[in-house]
Amino acid sequence: MRKLTDWLLFFVLAVAVSLPVFADDDDNVIDEVVWVVGDEAIYKSEVEEQYRQMQYDGQRIDGDPYCVIPEQLAVQKLFLHQAKLDTITVPDATVFQQVEARINYLIANIGSKEKMEEYFKKPVTEIREELANIIRDQGTVQEVQRTLVKDVKITPAEVRKFYNRLPSDSIPYIPMQVEVQIITLNPKVPQQEIDNVKARLRDFSDQVNRGERDFSTLAVLYSEDRGTAMMGGEMGFVSKSNLVPEFANVAFNLNDPKKVSKIVETEYGYHIIQLIEKRGDRINVRHILLRPHVSEKDINDALQRLDTLRTDLVDNKKFSFDEITQYVSQDKDTRNNKGLMVNPQTGNPKFEMGQLPQDVAKVVADMQVGDISKPFVMTDERKNKEVVAIVKLKSRIEGHKANMSDDYQTLKAIVEEKKKTDILNEWLAKKQSDTYIRIKEGWRNCEFKYDGWIKN
């Protein structure tokens, strides 16, 4: 038998859909419940707040916002309910990092913290709390969705079947794609610059160990890893495999949260680390990163070295680009693959021009297949530092309608995405049928994206 409290809750929520839920002393309606999904209410103010945020972000709303937004919130609540059943959560450190990034973005665009508070008509503490709830919910929904589709596998037969069934006017158009090989050099950093960086880090360590400064304060002020600096250098819980080996070996050997590690050199620069907490095979630490900076002379010297190398490749033909890459290039991601760059969005070497690093795209745009560029300076976005490079345009595939021989990976991705969407839609339909849903009169006359909200 169903518990009496469940029936009471059911009744109260059903009544609440058609009645205001808050009123001031003069019985003026302040807020009202417009949807109920399970035991969760969606308030009119919630819809309007979401609408205001989407307008600020410039998001396009395809339809009536008072239909689209409540439905989006309802879908979210179904996924969040599943997250509770499966105990799926998002790490607090991840939420905090995204909140601070969002707050800084808003302040930068609106002009100041005070102007931001005036725009949203609430203090920054309340804005931060609301953002944390939104970001946590969004992250949780994404994790539930990922869990639901994690076992999706696509076979060549499925891709072929999909392609053969496509009407000719529905075959996807593939924009021009290129394959690019690269050789990079890191400009030589003077030893004095390295010594200066290490001296600064030793001074930070001494201040913390003597109790004169907090590690987190120093990280906010001085760390060049701006993503974690805003959180006092905190990285959130990570496993050993998520860290570069040099950093992981030191971090996972820390035992005293009051002490600071020795200086650690990685491909990103020089670090000091402080333990926060260990949980099984995961660890949460703070770090401060400083990078030695190169001078204009160092960059010019590296450009000259690559210019000499290019002469040997193009004019003297002493060796091929493929052969020399593994001996010269300092880009560890490509040097053992004949310099061939891999598209991080697709996992294969084909890039649309807009997917290439901006500095590389500018150079490749005017090249012919087989050309080797002159040396140029580019920013390694992953490490946030300048390197010098030459590139070779290995191939260019002009824009065309997709075909199985040239575009199998693209077609496979389309089939995989469709299969995942079908799984999520089937799950949603089942969840709708199993969940109590009530929509207030006046909010029902909508063309919803998903059937099943209004039950006969």
HELIX and SHEET records of a PDB file:
HELIX    1   1 LEU A    4  VAL A   17  1                                  14    
HELIX    2   2 LYS A   44  ASP A   57  1                                  14    
HELIX    3   3 PRO A   65  ASP A   86  1                                  22    
HELIX    4   4 ASP A   92  ILE A  110  1                                  19    
HELIX    5   5 LYS A  113  PHE A  120  1                                   8    
HELIX    6   6 VAL A  124  VAL A  149  1                                  26    
HELIX    7   7 PRO A  156  ARG A  165  1                                  10    
HELIX    8   8 SER A  168  SER A  170  5                                   3    
HELIX    9   9 GLN A  191  ASN A  209  1                                  19    
HELIX   10  10 PHE A  215  TYR A  222  1                                   8    
HELIX   11  11 ARG A  226  ALA A  229  1                                   4    
HELIX   12  12 LYS A  240  ASN A  242  5                                   3    
HELIX   13  13 PRO A  245  ALA A  251  1                                   7    
HELIX   14  14 GLU A  296  VAL A  314  1                                  19    
HELIX   15  15 PHE A  321  VAL A  328  1                                   8    
HELIX   16  16 ARG A  335  ASN A  337  5                                   3    
HELIX   17  17 MET A  353  GLN A  355  5                                   3    
HELIX   18  18 GLN A  358  VAL A  364  1                                   7    
HELIX   19  19 TYR A  408  ASP A  434  1                                  27    
SHEET    1   A 3 PRO A  20  ALA A  23  0                                        
SHEET    2   A 3 VAL A  29  VAL A  37 -1                                        
SHEET    3   A 3 GLU A  40  TYR A  43 -1                                        
SHEET    1   B 3 PRO A  20  ALA A  23  0                                        
SHEET    2   B 3 VAL A  29  VAL A  37 -1                                        
SHEET    3   B 3 ILE A 437  ILE A 439 -1                                        
SHEET    1   C 2 TYR A 173  ILE A 174  0                                        
SHEET    2   C 2 HIS A 400  LYS A 401 -1                                        
SHEET    1   D 4 PHE A 351  GLU A 352  0                                        
SHEET    2   D 4 GLN A 177  LEU A 185 -1                                        
SHEET    3   D 4 LYS A 385  ILE A 397 -1                                        
SHEET    4   D 4 PHE A 376  ASP A 380 -1                                        
SHEET    1   E 4 VAL A 238  SER A 239  0                                        
SHEET    2   E 4 ARG A 282  LEU A 290 -1                                        
SHEET    3   E 4 GLY A 269  ARG A 279 -1                                        
SHEET    4   E 4 VAL A 264  THR A 266 -1                                        
END                                                                             
